[in-house]
Amino acid sequence: MLELSILGFLAGEPLHGYELKERIKALTGHVRPVSDGALYPAITRLVGAGLLDQRTEPGASAAPRRILALTGKGREELLERLRHPKQTEITDHVRFNTVLAFLRHLPDRREQAAVLRRRLDFLETPSSFFYESGKPVRAEEADDLFRQGMLRVARATGEAERTWLREAIAQLEQPG
């Protein structure tokens, strides 16, 4: 997810490390904060793999800044990750939002729709936070107020997301 965020943000424009960290933090930081100890090794791996270029320029105050840019190979890697997200990037809400944040970079609307269809298929499979005798527990069957609340909120947000996904897929599949 971190590497996808790095590639995705740099697809828009070159950024220095601090700007990149702030954008990633704005996207996922409240749920999954990004630390320097995770970000900078990921950047180093991506530079080493030829997916990012870096150059140094003078900083605003004193220290030089590393400016990062996506290479052609990096753009291809981003597109491949968007075309074929890992299953956890479909099933995990925060990871899926990261995919959504950059899905516009895929030029083929059918490929975009295919990613959304995978998420819709996942959301249409009955599930719950709680199971009884192997069967998902519905909000009406929950044994306490707090579990009922969790299940009701999950059902409402799931319904809203499925509605949006159906609308987006239909729009993407329209000719022209």
N, C-alpha and C positions, 0 to 999 in steps of 0.2 A: 504494500500500500504506500509506503514512504517513497519507494523508487518511482511508482506510478505518479505520485504527486509531484515529484521533482521533474520528471520528464514532461508531465502535463503543463505545469506552470512555465517551464522554459520553452515550450512550444509556442507560447504567446510572445515572449520577448526575453532577451538576456537579462539576468538578474544577479546581484551579488548575494552572498550567503545569507546575510541578515534579512534582506527583502524576501528571499525564498522561504526562510524559516517563518517569517510573519504571515505569509500567504498560506503556508501549510497549517500554521496554528489557527488561522481564521477558518479554514475549511474543516479541520478535525480536532483542533486543540482542546476544546471544551470536553471532548469525550476521550481522545487519545492524544495527549500532549506530545510534542516532538522535542527531544532533548538534543543538545549539541553532540552528545556522545553517540547518538543514533544518526543524526543528519550528516555530519561531516564525514564519517566513515562511508556512508552510502554515496555521498558525492564522490569520494575518492574511488570507490568501486566503479561508479559510472564513468568517471574520467578514464580510469585504467582500461575499461572495456571499450573505449572509443565512442561512447554515447554522448559525452559532454566535452566541450572545449572550455578551457579556463584561461583567462588572461588577468594580469594585475594592472590596476590603474591607481593613481593617487587617491587617497581617501579624503573625505570632506574636512576632517580635523587634522589627523596626522598619519594614522596607520593606513597602509595600502589596502585596497579592497580587491578580492578575487571576484571577477565577473565570470559568470557561468553562462554558456550558450549550448543549445542542442545542436548536435552534428546531424548530418544526413542519416547516419546509422542510428542515432538516437531517435530521430523522427520515425524511422521504420520500426524500431523497437516499441515506441509508444503506440503506433497504429496496430501492431501485432497484439500487444497487451489489451488494447481496447476491443479488437475483433474477437479475441478469445480470452475473456476474463476467467481467472481461476474460479472454481465453484464457490470458495469462500467469499470472493468478491461479488458474487450473485446473492448468496444467502445472508451475509452479514450486512446490516443496514448501513453502518458507517462506511464500510468498504465499498458498498454499491454506490453510495453518494459520491465517493471519490471517482468511481468510474463515470458516473453521470456528469460530474464537473468537467470532464474532458472529452466526453463522447462526441461533441461537436467537431472534434478534429478528424473523426472518421469521415471521409468524403462520400462514402456510399450509404445512402439512406436505408437500403435493404440490410446492410450490416448493422447499422444503428438499431433498426427494428428487431433484428435477430437477438441482440443483446437484451433489449427490453422484454422480448418474448421469453427469454430464459428466466428473467426475474418474475414475470407474470406467472409462468408455469410453477415456479417455486412457491409463490404466494398463494396459489390456488390449491396447493396440497394442504389438507387439514393438519393443523398442528396446534400445540398449546405449550405454555410454560409448565403445565402440570398434567400428569397422566394418571389414570386409575384403571387398573387391569389392562394396561396397554392401550387404552382408548384416551384420546385428548379430552381434557376437562373443559367444558364450556363455561362462560361467565355465570350463567344461571345455575350451574351445578357446583360452583366453587363453595367451599365450606366456610369462608370468612370474607369479611368486607374488603380486605386489602387485596386478596387474590382476585376477587370479583373486579375490583378497580383495575388491576393490571390487565386482566383479560378483556374488559370492556374497552379500555384505551387501545390495546393492541388490535382488537377487532375494528374499531373505528378508523385507526390510522391505516390498517391493512385494506379496508374497503376504499378509503380515499386514494391510496397508492394504486390499487388495482384499477380504479376508475381512470386515473391519470394515465397509467400505462396503456390501457386499451385505447384511449383517445390519441395518445402520442403514436402508438403503433399504426393506427388507422391513418393518421396524418402523414406519417413517413411512407406508408404504402401507396398513397395517392400518386397518380402519374404527374410528372412535371415538377 
